[in-house]
Amino acid sequence: MSEKKIRTGEATAVGCDVTNCKYNTIDSKCAASQIKVKNDKATTESETFCGTFCPRGCCD
C-alpha cells in the first residue's frame, strides 16, 4: 500500500491504492476514522503497512 498525505484545509487525507479494502473510496482516499500504521521498527515507508485494512464485504 502506498500512502500519500494531502493537505486539505485543516484535515489531512491519506491516499490508498488497496482496491479491495472497504475503507478505500472511489477517489482513492482512506475513509477510516483512524489509521493504524504497523511495523514500529520500520525505517522506510515501504517497510510499513496498514493495520486498518479490512477486505470489502468482510468487516462491519
Buried (B, 14 or more C-beta within 10 A) or exposed (E): BEBEEEEEEEEEBBBBEBEEBBBBEEEBBBBBEEBEBEEEEEEEEEEBBBEBBBEEEEEE
